[in-house]
Amino acid sequence: MLMHLFRFSGRQQSGEKIFLFILACFLLTGPVVLAQGNLLITPRRVVFEGNKRSFDLNLANTGQTSATYAISIIQIRMTENGGFEEITEPDPGQKFADRFIRFFPRSVTLGPNESQVVKVQLIRSGELETGEYRSHFYFRAVPEINPAGEKEEKRDTTSISVRLTPVFGITIPVIIRVGELTAKTEITNLSLDTDQNGQFILSMTFNRTGNASVYGDLTVDHLSPDGRITRVGIANGLAVYTPNTVRHFRLILNKTQGVDFSSGTLKVTYSAPSDTKPQKFAEAELRLKQ
């Protein structure tokens, strides 16, 4: 399950080029790697808790040409609908992690199929108070104005030409947890609808309480009247970040042969990712009526 933030801005150079920058923020994914363009990042989250003081991020270029990526830290707000907005000041109850994080290098250039480790360290830990701190690493591809081997085109200097250059980026959260933290989640407002294409869409609301974020995988099973169980939906990497207490979510269900969405029950389970210790966060059921 992917989430995107597209931010558009224009910049004119010498009165003849306008560059369009597209920021694609991927905070949540199912696989153990996070990919956009030709960049793969693993793991998908950086979490400091307990005695953890350092972290290795692995970057890999799967493309056929060399690529340069600038690395920075930005602040992001999650909306109730799961969207993301870049911010500069924390919301009430939100704490930024950036001043307690050091990382190097600040940029990497990777040849085809090359990889490199980015070292992340926790600093100023003595200044941390109880709570959860969060910022986001931003990996931005630095575009080549004239790709290797491409000759400069002759242009009519009497007119304005426009070149659109997409710049792709990936963000992943960096989280610091200090002290006794708790989080509880409840799933409410389950409803099943169909769109104009006849696809079944399950809507729900996540209600988070406590002083910590939640992050996990969602599964939806159809329980037929005769007791048959069929998996009809999966969404990996769903988060509700502090200070948000509510997140609305919609999932397109799989059309599986033999499943009748007009009868039986839909069982929704939200649990910790499979690569962590088993933990069920929330469970809810929707009784389907003919």
C-alpha angles and dihedrals in degrees: 000000000000133000124200137200113192114194118184128198133159129220126181122211121197089341094285111074129060116188121205114208118202119193113200110188116197110189099156132042139151105228123073089250129061117217137185124159103337098326122106121189128190134219102030096217137034112215124177114195136138111005095338110132105158138037137189121218116196117213122190132182110216094178131102096242135052117270136192123212127193115211124209141147122249135177121241135189121207115220124217089256093054097259124132133231127188112235138179101203125051120248117240107290094016124117125194119225099200099097090055095050131082122184139173146235102031093204136019135199114205128189121214110305092358124136137196138187122237112206117220122191135187112231136179089026090158089067094055118110126202111289144065122295122195138183131149133242111227118206108193123188111230106222124226110233091204110021116222112284094015115123122222109262120233110242136196102251091199092070138048117251125198127214120185113207116185114214113198126204140179128208127198126182124251110201132186118196121194129181129345109345128178136187133179128185133200127187115216141159096047113182136160123217139160128232129218090278093054094252117148113238123193115206125197144158126232114212113197126191130179134048100288136072122246125223127179152118127282125215129184121200128187114221110200121211089254092055101259114146120210127178107231104165142028131179117176127199102023115168137185105196127203132287089030115097097181135047126176116210137183124196127191107225124222118254100233123183112254096020115123110197091192094069140034126032137296113220116200120197125185114191144154116285116275092247091064132060112296111266130157113214102182143345133195139169135214118203110217119218129204 
